[in-house]
Amino acid sequence: MASPDITQWNSRPDAIGWGIAAFSGRSREPADRLAAQDGLYTLTTRAPDGDHHGVVSTISAVHAGDDHAAWLEY
């Protein structure tokens, strides 16, 4: 899975609770990669007893940083 390179975000309520609307920075690529994964990514936490992995599912929308129309919707 691609790791997100999201530099701006905004939260908004949605029909099932809440989520994060993520906007990439200068490059459109991170937004495209994260959108292809339905906004899901893996967070790895390193600890003395080993690595722990969990899927992060709080991103409800992904947009390129230059998507001004999407930005105005939030």
C-alpha positions, -999 to +999 in steps of 0.1 A: +000+000+000+012+035-007+019+057+023+001+090+022+020+122+016-009+144+026+001+179+037-033+195+042-065+181+056-099+192+067-126+173+085-163+174+079-193+155+091-207+128+067-237+105+067-220+079+089-202+102+114-170+119+104-140+116+082-109+135+070-108+151+036-072+149+026-055+173+001-021+165-013+006+191-015+025+200-047+021+166-064-011+150-075+005+115-073-001+109-035-037+118-038-042+095-068-025+066-050-044+071-018-077+075-037-070+042-055-069+025-020-102+041-010-083+064+014-070+034+034-033+031+044-013+010+069+003+026+100+033+007+113+042+013+150+077+001+160+081-012+195+106-033+215+082-063+212+080-059+174+062-040+147+025-036+149+004-028+118-030-013+116-052+000+088-062+036+091-097+043+077-105+078+088-098+095+054-132+098+037-122+119+007-089+125-012-081+154-035-051+168-053-039+200-037-048+220-069-084+209-068-097+243-057-134+234-063-132+205-039-114+227-013-143+252-015-168+224-007-154+221+028 
